[in-house]
Amino acid sequence: EKKGEGSMKKPCLEFILACACCAELAKYTEELAKDYPEVETKVYTAGKDTDYIEKYGALTKSLLVVNEEKAYRRLSRAVVKEAFEEALRRGEE
């Protein structure tokens, strides 16, 4: 058993904003997060936030990561919504 982890891991979603063209989607992610209070949501901005670099490396393109295991690189509003649903499903497994 890993230290500090129960068997139930809270579903989480991380959005790393690396290019200005995705700023709208980052905002959308934050808005959608209000509808999914059970999903821990973090939005990082490249060049400002650094805590994601250790996990995912320095990014030049925006990235959406579900439960630290599934990554989406082609982003759209539909993909963001799907990612929240995916986070919930994986959290229930």
Backbone torsions as a table, in degrees:
resi	resn	phi	psi	omega
1	GLU	NA	134.2	179.0
2	LYS	-73.3	146.3	-177.7
3	LYS	-69.9	141.9	176.5
4	GLY	73.6	8.7	-179.6
5	GLU	-120.8	129.0	173.4
6	GLY	-81.5	-177.1	179.4
7	SER	-74.5	-26.1	179.5
8	MET	-96.7	115.6	176.5
9	LYS	-97.7	133.6	-179.8
10	LYS	-66.2	133.1	177.8
11	PRO	-60.5	139.2	179.4
12	CYS	-139.5	156.5	-178.1
13	LEU	-137.7	129.9	179.5
14	GLU	-123.0	130.6	178.4
15	PHE	-115.8	120.0	177.7
16	ILE	-106.0	112.0	-176.7
17	LEU	-88.6	109.0	-175.6
18	ALA	-113.6	-11.8	178.9
19	CYS	-139.2	145.4	-175.3
20	ALA	-57.0	-29.2	-176.9
21	CYS	-65.5	-17.0	-179.6
22	CYS	-99.6	5.1	-177.4
23	ALA	-57.2	-39.0	179.0
24	GLU	-61.3	-40.4	-179.9
25	LEU	-70.4	-33.5	177.8
26	ALA	-63.8	-41.7	178.4
27	LYS	-64.3	-42.8	178.8
28	TYR	-61.5	-40.4	178.5
29	THR	-59.8	-44.8	179.7
30	GLU	-64.4	-37.9	179.0
31	GLU	-68.0	-45.3	179.6
32	LEU	-63.1	-32.6	-178.8
33	ALA	-55.8	-30.7	178.9
34	LYS	-64.9	-28.6	178.8
35	ASP	-83.3	-12.2	-179.0
36	TYR	-126.2	67.3	-175.8
37	PRO	-62.2	-22.3	-178.3
38	GLU	-79.8	-9.1	177.8
39	VAL	-100.2	121.9	178.4
40	GLU	-74.6	116.6	-174.0
41	THR	-115.0	131.5	177.5
42	LYS	-129.4	134.1	175.2
43	VAL	-116.3	120.0	179.1
44	TYR	-106.0	147.8	175.3
45	THR	-115.3	121.1	179.6
46	ALA	-60.2	139.7	-179.5
47	GLY	89.3	-19.0	178.7
48	LYS	-113.7	-51.2	179.4
49	ASP	-95.7	146.1	-179.8
50	THR	-124.7	-10.2	-174.3
51	ASP	-62.8	-21.0	-179.7
52	TYR	-80.5	-20.8	-172.5
53	ILE	-59.7	-40.8	179.6
54	GLU	-58.6	-38.1	-178.2
55	LYS	-80.6	-45.0	-169.9
56	TYR	-117.9	-2.2	-178.5
57	GLY	80.9	172.4	178.5
58	ALA	-74.5	129.5	-175.7
59	LEU	-112.3	144.7	175.5
60	THR	-109.4	-13.2	176.3
61	LYS	-121.9	146.4	-179.9
62	SER	-63.3	151.9	-174.8
63	LEU	-143.5	141.8	177.2
64	LEU	-120.8	123.6	-175.8
65	VAL	-120.7	129.0	-179.9
66	VAL	-102.8	125.6	177.0
67	ASN	47.8	36.6	177.0
68	GLU	57.5	17.7	-178.5
69	GLU	-133.8	-30.7	-178.8
70	LYS	-111.7	126.4	-177.0
71	ALA	-112.0	140.0	175.3
72	TYR	-114.5	127.7	178.5
73	ARG	-108.3	-28.6	177.3
74	ARG	-92.7	103.6	-169.7
75	LEU	-104.4	142.3	175.5
76	SER	-156.1	172.0	179.2
77	ARG	-59.7	-40.6	-179.1
78	ALA	-63.8	-39.2	-179.9
79	VAL	-66.2	-40.8	179.1
80	VAL	-61.3	-45.4	-179.8
81	LYS	-62.8	-44.9	178.6
82	GLU	-58.9	-39.4	-179.0
83	ALA	-62.8	-38.6	177.4
84	PHE	-63.7	-44.0	179.1
85	GLU	-61.6	-43.2	179.6
86	GLU	-61.2	-42.8	179.8
87	ALA	-59.7	-43.0	179.9
88	LEU	-64.8	-46.1	-179.2
89	ARG	-60.6	-46.2	-178.5
90	ARG	-67.1	-32.3	178.8
91	GLY	-66.0	-25.2	-177.3
92	GLU	-85.6	-17.4	-175.3
93	GLU	-62.6	NA	NA
